[in-house]
Each structure stands twice: as C-alpha cells, then as structure tokens.
Amino acid sequence: MWHKPHRRRADIAASWQHAKTQFAAVVAERDQLKHELAQTQQELASARQSVHDLRGVIDEMLATRRACEMAEAELVRLYRERDIARARAAERDPALPLN
C-alpha cells in the first residue's frame, strides 16, 4: 500500500547541455554589458570635455561682457566731462537774462 513515488531519472547529458547553454547566455550578456559600459564611459568622457569647453567659452563671454560694461561706463564719463568742458568754455551773453 505504501509505495515509493516514481522517481524520474535525471538525464545527465541533457542537464549538462542545458547548463552549458545557460552559461553561454550569461557570458554573452556579460560581454554585451561590458561593451555598453565602455561605450557609456566614452560618451561620458566626451560630455565632460564638452562641458569643460563650454565653461571656457562662457568665461570668455563673461569677460567680454564685463569689458563692454566698463567701456560703456567710461564712455558715459567722457561724455559728461565733454559736456562740462563745453559748458565752461561757452561764453555767456551778458545781454541775455540768466533764466
């Protein structure tokens, strides 16, 4: 009445072949991931270089803008000095009223 359940015999050759197939798939996936990592690292290095280059360009632009602002302020100062010099040099007609 009590009998042992039927055990299925393991097919060693098929199991070995299945393990080899799974291992090959894992190795292929690992190699693909290594390739993707290398490509991503190259893209990251390129992006970092671009950021570095752009920062240099931005620094140049800011320096140019500061130089323009300083030149504009100097121009305003020179126009004011010119107007003052013209006013001092102008002779007032004594016949005209002051206001």
Secondary structure, DSSP 8 states (H G I E B T S, - for coil): -----------HHHHHHHHHHHHHHHHHHHHHHHHHHHHHHHHHHHHHHHHHHHHHHHHHHHHHHHHHHHHHHHHHHHHHHHHHHHHHHS---TTS---
